[in-house]
Amino acid sequence: IWEYCKNEGKSLVIFAESVVGEAINTLSIPQNRNAVPFCTVPLSDLQNHKDEILQDIAIVTGATVLGRGVGRSLEKSNNEHWGTATRVEAYAGRSVIIGGGGDLDKVAERTEAIRAQIEEVGSDSTERDWHESRLAGIDGGMSCIYVGANTDGEVTELYDRYDDAIRAVRCAMKEGVLAGGGSSLYGTGKAFYENTKSQSESEGELLLYGSLSAPLQKICENAS
């Protein structure tokens, strides 16, 4: 693996349950000689989901999962088993794979399989959230917003504005959107009034309709 990465001028990223002891020492020796830049991403925190996430990563990058449990050893692997990506960003608790070299048809099959798993778990929120996060990681997209300005103060202000906008969109996608300007209250009052069944109900509904439509009427008066 080292010789291949060195000759091709590539960096090495290893996703594994854990990389400790002699393994990490062996990896560090070539790094000290400036041979091949590398990064290890441990998956020990995933508990019972390690196999699923490893397979997801393998499909996205076009790699093959290696290990004793799957019958493929690292010693007998070659460059056909190693996946590729344009870029990998590893942080504490999360990693981002950009431009994975996996087969698009296999990725599509994987996303459909995950959707089927989501349907199977039903109302189990924990498992459902897990599979939905997997689906978002494989099928979702991402964008990068570069914020720049002439001074540090302007950069901070612009960054905060972008951050507020992004968080507002995320909340809207998760919780839904409620129309402002009093229009939601007006629509609710109108629905109550139109669905009255008796004269006594009509009087109460009319009072409620007047109260709920008041904000929109006031906004219109102020705008005129």
Residue pairs with C-beta under 8 A, 6 or more apart in sequence:
1 12
1 77
1 82
2 12
2 30
2 35
2 36
4 10
4 79
4 82
5 11
5 12
5 36
6 35
6 36
10 36
10 84
11 36
11 37
11 38
11 39
12 36
12 37
12 38
12 39
13 38
13 39
13 40
13 41
13 85
13 88
13 90
14 27
14 38
14 39
14 40
14 41
15 41
15 43
15 54
15 57
15 95
16 40
16 41
16 42
16 43
17 42
17 43
17 44
17 50
18 42
18 43
18 44
19 27
19 40
19 42
24 40
27 38
27 40
30 36
30 38
31 37
31 38
39 88
39 90
41 90
41 95
43 50
43 53
43 54
44 50
45 93
46 53
49 130
51 65
51 69
52 134
53 134
54 65
55 65
55 110
56 110
56 134
56 137
56 138
57 63
57 83
57 97
58 64
58 65
58 83
58 102
59 102
59 103
59 106
59 107
59 110
59 138
60 83
60 85
60 97
60 100
60 102
60 107
60 138
61 83
61 84
61 85
61 97
61 100
61 101
61 102
62 83
62 84
62 100
62 101
62 102
62 103
63 81
63 82
63 83
63 102
64 72
64 77
64 80
64 81
64 82
64 83
65 72
66 72
66 73
66 74
66 77
66 81
67 73
67 74
72 81
83 100
83 101
83 102
84 100
84 101
85 97
85 98
85 99
85 100
85 101
86 98
86 99
86 100
87 97
87 98
87 99
88 95
88 96
88 97
88 98
89 95
89 96
89 98
96 142
98 142
107 138
107 139
110 138
111 135
111 138
111 139
114 131
114 134
114 135
114 138
115 135
117 131
118 128
118 131
118 132
118 135
121 127
121 128
121 131
122 128
145 162
145 166
147 155
147 158
147 159
147 162
148 155
148 158
149 155
149 157
149 158
178 184
181 216
181 219
182 213
182 215
182 216
182 217
182 218
182 219
183 216
185 212
185 213
185 215
185 216
186 212
186 213
186 215
186 216
188 212
189 208
189 209
189 210
189 211
189 212
189 213
190 209
190 213
192 205
192 208
192 209
192 212
193 202
193 205
193 206
193 208
193 209
195 205
196 202
196 205
